[in-house]
Amino acid sequence: MSLTVDSLRTALARVTDPNTGLDFVSGKAVRDLRFDDGAVRLTLEVGYPAKSQSAPLRALVEQALRSVPGVNRASVAVTSRIQAHAPQRGVKRLPGVKNVIAIASGKGGVGKSTTAVNLALALTAEGARVGLLDADLYGPSQPLMLGLSGQTPGSPDGKGMEPLVAHGLEVMSIAFLAGSGEDTPMIWRGPLAARALEQLLAETHWHDLDYLFVDMPPGTGDIPLTLAQKAPVTGVALVTTPQDIALLDVKKGLRMFEKTGIALLGVVENMSVHVCPNCGHAEHIFGSGGAERLCADYGVPFLGSLPLDIHIREQSDDGLPTVVAAPDSEAAQRYRAAALAIAGHLTRLPVDHNSRIPPVVRA
């Protein structure tokens, strides 16, 4: 049987990208498909960072191609091209940033900041250029978790601020600018805090980032609303724990982002299970399956579950989040899987074609 383009594309259409949920044909990932004398070659171009994914994706596609009658050899090259996706209507993109991803929760104490920094570092490890904005103005914790406490950003031009860098991650936080000790509270009313957030967004010089993660404060008050209305947020991922009291508040956050026109990338369930290090007994301290049920009810993606593990807390306190401190651990792999799911779901959103238009230069 002679090979045809249609037979090859039919085989590729049966293979689903585990990080996007789309097959490689409808996901428009297939490039330069060629075949000659039973040998098939193609390039698989995915829209997310894929350093750890190249080998499994290549094996998946090559296996599908070899199943086609007439194919005796298959060669697949995997590349990554991260595009800017459109934010909510009426908001301009940030200079130097392709995609803004908000990490939010309706309730405090669910591990949102720890999750945010590990997700950002996971995509950095996958080969993306990533930044992290600590927008939790009343309780900034990212400087401590990244070993940047006490440092201040520079301003070479006297106008904007240069982000600090930790573990390859560009970072900005109000804690860098407060000029006070770690025990000094931010006694700001809502409008002042909202203006401070706008200043952080507008005056930070991000450097050609693929993703800017924003660690948001809990709730649906002034700061989350300012971000949702004035910052070019491409999508939001929500963090919760399994118990009903946390899920109740997450539902409110979910509805807020829906009303502001921001895409819901999914929900991460934190502190899902605790495994005793001595006997191996698994205990669902905060209940089980809550986030999955919420996702099913509201039709949003479930991004995965994360453990309740003392090492995650210890590593964050030491300024070395889990993805950096123990990259081969099960917890780090779970963070990486959730981060890839976020990046994968982001590729399903409309591309911001305005980002491709070059500026008009007048003579």
N, C-alpha and C positions, 0 to 999 in steps of 0.2 A: 504494500500500500504506500502510495506516494504521500509525503508530508505536505500539509497546507498550513497557511497562516491561521485559518479558521480552526483547524484541529488543535493547534497549539494554544490558541487563545481560549478555546473551550476548556482545555485542561487547566489553564491558569485561572480561569474563572471559578473553578471548583476549590481553589485554595484560598483560605481566609487568613489575612494578616492578623495574628493574635493581639496586636497592639492597637489596631483600629476597628476590628470587627468587620472590615470590608474585604471582599476578594480583591486580588491584585489587578484585575482588569477594570472593574468598576471604580476601584480606588486610583486608577490612572497611574499605576506604579511601573508598568512595563515600558521599557525604552529599548530601542535598537534591537528588536527581535530579528534574528537572522538564522538561516539554516541551510545546510549544504551537505549532501551525501550522508544523511543521518546524524549530523552534528548540529546541535542547536546552541546558539549563544544569545544572551540578552543581558540587559542591565536592569536591575530592580532599584528604582529611585523612590525611597520612602521619605515622608515629610516630617520625620522626627529624628532625633539623634539616635544612632543605632550601633554604637561601638560594641556592645555585648550581644547585639542581635544579628550581626552580619552572618556569622556561621550558621545559626539555626534557621534563619530565613533562607539562606542559600541552599541548605540541605532540603528544606521543605519544598522549594520551587524545583530544584533539580530532580527530586523524587517524582514530582508531578509530571515533569517533562519526559522522564524516562518511561512513564507509563503509557505514553502515546505510541501506537504502533509505528514502526519505522525510525524511531529515535534510538540511536545506540550510544550517543554521548550528549551530555548537557553541561553547559558552563554558564554560571550566573555570577555577575558582579553586583555587589550591593553598595549603593551610594545613598547619601542623605542630603536633602535640600530643604531647609526649614524656611518657610515663607511667612510673611506677615498676614495675619488674619484680621478681618474687620472687627473693630470694637463696636460698642453700642452706638446708635445713631446720634449725630450731633456733637461728637467728641473727637478732637484731633489726636493723632498718635503722638506719643512722646518721642522727641528726637533721640536717635540711637537705640531704640527699643522696637523690636518686631512685634512681640506679644506680651501682654500683661496678664498674669494669672493671679487672681486673688485667692488666698487661703483663708477661709472664714469659718466661724462657728457661731451659733446663736447663744452659746453658753460658755462661760469661762471654766477653766479647770479640766478641759478635755484633751490637753496636750497639743493644741493647735500650733504653737510656736515651735515646739520640738519637731512636729510633723513637717511644718513649712521648711525649716532649714534642711532637714534630711531629704525632702523632695527636691529642693533646689540643688543640693550637692549631688544627688543621684543623677540629675540631668547633666550636671557639669562632668561627672565621671563618664557619661555616655558620649561626651565630645561636644556638647553645646556651650555657647557663651551665655552665662546666666548671672543675673543680679538678684539681690534680695533687699527689699525696702521694708524696714521695721516700722509699720504704721500703727502699732499698738502704743500710742503716745503716752498713755497713762501708766503703762507697764512694759517698757521696752526691755526685752530680754535677749535679743540676738547678739549684742556685743559680748555678753558673758558667754553665750553658747559657742561663739566663734573665736574666743580668745582675744577680743578687740577692746575690752574695757579700758577706759582712760585715754583712748586715742582720739584724735580729732582729724577731720578731713582738711585737705589743703584747698587753696583757691588760687591757682596760678594767675587767672585773669581778674581776680578781685570781684567777680560777679557770681559765678557759679561755684559749686563744690565738687571736688573729685571724690568719688566713693573710695572707701577703704577696701582692701582685698584680703580674703582669708580662704585658703584651700582652693584658690582659683575662682572664688565667688566674689563679685563686686557687691559691696554692702553699704547701705546708708541707714542711719537711725537717728531719731531725735536725741538719743542719749549721747551721741557724739557732740551735739551742739549745746546741750543744757548747761555745761560748765559747772556742774555741781556733783556732789557725791552720790553714790548708788542708793543712799537712804533718803534722798531728797525727793519729795513727791512733786509731780506736775500739777499744780493747783490752777488749772485753767478751766474756764467755762467753755461750753461747746463751740461757740463761734471762733474763739481764739485757737482752740485745738484744730478746728477745721482749716483755718488759714495757715497754721503751721504745716499741716499735711500738704496743702496746695504748694507751699514754698518748697518742701522737700521734693515734690514731684517735678516742679518747674525748674528748679535751680541745681539739680544734680546732673553732672555730666556723665551719663551712661555711655559705654563704649561698644557700640554695635552689638547689642545683646540679642540673642534669639528669644530669650524668655526673661522677664522680670517678675519674680514672685513677690507678692505683697502680703506680709503677715499682718492681718487685720485685727483690730480689737474685737472682743465678743459683742454680741448684741446687734441692734439695728438703729443705733443712735446717730449723732451728728457725724462722727468720723466715717463709719461705714457708708452712710448716705452720701457724704461728700465724695468719697471715692467712687461710689456707684454712679454718681451723676456727672462728675467733672473729670475723672480719670479715664483714659481709654482702655477699659478692662475688656480683654478678649474673652475671658471665661473665668468661672469661679469653681473651686472645689471646696466642699464643706467637710469639716472634721467633726465627728461625734464619737461618743462612747455608746455602748449598746443599750443602756437603761432608758426607760421611758422619759424621765425628767430631762435628759439631754436631748433626746429625739424631739421632744415637744418644742424646744427652743430652736433646734436646727430647722424644723419645718417653717418657723417664722422667718428665719434667714433665707431659706429657699424661696419663699414667696416674695420677699423683698427684692431679691435679684431678678426674679421673673418679671416683677412690675417695672423694673428699671431697664429691661431689655438686654440683660447680660446672660450669655449662654451658660448653662449649668453643665459642667464637665463631669460631675459625679460626686460621690460621697465616700470618704475614707472612714472606716470604723477603727478607732484607736482603743487601746487597752482591752482588746477583744478577749484575750485569754491569758492566764498566768500559769506557767508550767513550773512546778517546784523543782529547783536545781538539785535537791537531795534525793527525792523519790520519783520524780518524773510525773507526778499527778497533775493533770490539767484542770484548772478551776476557772469557770466563767464568773468572775467576781461581780461584774456589772451586768450580768445577763448575757444572752447570746442571740445573734441573728437580727438584732434590732435595725441596723443600717440596711441590711439586705431587704428586709420587709418594707422599710421606708422607700427604698429605691424602686421596688416593685410597685408600690402604691402610687408613686409620683412619676414613674416613667423616666427615671434618671439613672445613669450608669453607676454600678457598684464598683469602686476602684480597688477594693481589697481591704484586708484587716491587718492590724498591727498588734503585736503582743504587749502585755504589761510586763516589763522586764527591768529589773534594777540596773542593768548595765546601760540601758538607754539613758536613764537619769544620770548615772555617774559620768558617762562620757560627755553628756551635754554640760554638766557642771564643770568639767575639766577643759571646756573649750574645744573638744574634739567630738563632734556629733558622730553617731553610730556609722554612718556611711563612710566616714573618713577613718574612724578609729578601728572599726572591725568590718571592712568591706566584704569579707567572705562569710560573715555571719548570716544566720537565717533572717534576723531582723533587718539587716541591710538589704538583703535580697527582696524582702517584702516592700521596703521603701522604694527600691529601684523598680519593681513591678508596678507599684502604684504611680510612680512618676512617669513611666513609659505609657501607662494607660491614659494619664492626663494629656501627655503630648500627642498620643495617638488619637484621642477623641478630638483634640484641637484641630487636627488635620481635616476633620469632616466639616469644619465651619467654612463659610465663604472667604475666599482670599481677598485681601485688601488691595485691589488693583491700583488705588491711588498711590500706594507705596512704590509702585514701579515707574511712575511718571517723573522724569527728571525735572529739576527746577529750571525755569526760564531765566536765562542770563542775558541781560541787556548790554549791548555794546556801549 
